[in-house]
Amino acid sequence: MKKIIIFLLLILNFLNADISQYFPKLEGRVIDEANLLSPEVKKDINNILKNEENKSSNQIVVVILNSLNDYSIEEFSYQLGRFWGIGQKDKNNGVLLVVSMKEREIRIEVGYGLEGALTDKISHEIINYTIKPNFKASQYELGILKAVNEIIKATQGEYVAKPKNKEYNQNNIKVVYLGIIFILAFFNFITKIIKHKFLYKLSSALIFTFAFTAFLPLLQDIFINSVIIGFFIVIFLITYFMTNTNFDEMDIHKFQKDIKEKGFDINSLNSKDLFNSSNNYFGRSGGFSGGGGSFGGGGASGRW
């Protein structure tokens, strides 16, 4: 067994051997192959990182690459951190902030010893709510400066979680609306079959209301929440009282007969059964060198 493990490790090392030819030289705490940073900003970041290392021994390196040379940013960053040995050997307290310009990708790679402080969730927030908005606005220096400061705060236990940005909230709202409309449509279909007038009218009104007002959450900057809620209620009431519940005109008897012939009596269902089913459904995320630190793949990635 031991020989097999050694053999597999040798194969893994062989497969990863070529990646090191693309690694830049570790000549400081800021490696900028793409010349993205001005000399002044580069000096400022270097001083910030140097002071942090003197205070805490945490080693943080900013790496700006031209390209990943067909490697994933996760693999490249992980192998680069281990190759350089960023962080102290006895603490594994290194962090890499890696940016690749060609692929437009970002990675925060976290050493073993800092994974409890600079968690994957915090790394994700720094990338999505600090770096990406600035990078999309071509404010690269500002994005990196802010990210460096937030990484340091996280390693010191002083990081404050950010509220989710508007773009993220709007995307979530769209998904929630679609999910609600789909569930209501199914519920409406069942209540129509069992001829439950109240539930049919209720679900019909809710479907129309959600569909009609789906765009309103995107207009919260224009309308106050009370106006949106009032509009929602008005649409619901109008639809509710206008919904036709004359099931005899809906020609569903043939459908009921077909279902029953296949072994399922739709009339045996009642509203209690439906609510129980719903509950069950919802009950079921240059003079600088590394200190010999190691990495285990912790961190987060993103694109801009």
Secondary structure, DSSP 8 states (H G I E B T S, - for coil): -HHHHHHHHHHHHHHHGGGGGG-----SSEEETT--S-HHHHHHHHHHHHHHHHHH--EEEEEEES--TTS-HHHHHHHHHHHHT-SBTTT--EEEEEEETTTTEEEEEEEGGGTTTS-HHHHHHHIIIIIHHHHHTT-HHHHHHHHHHHHHHHHTT--------HHHHHHHHHHHHHHHHHHHHHHHHHHHHHT-HHHHHHHHHHHHHHHHTTTGGGGTTTS-HHHHHHHHHHHHHHHHHH----GGGG--HHHHHHHHHTT--GGG--HHHHHHHHHHHHH-------BB--EEEEEEEEE-
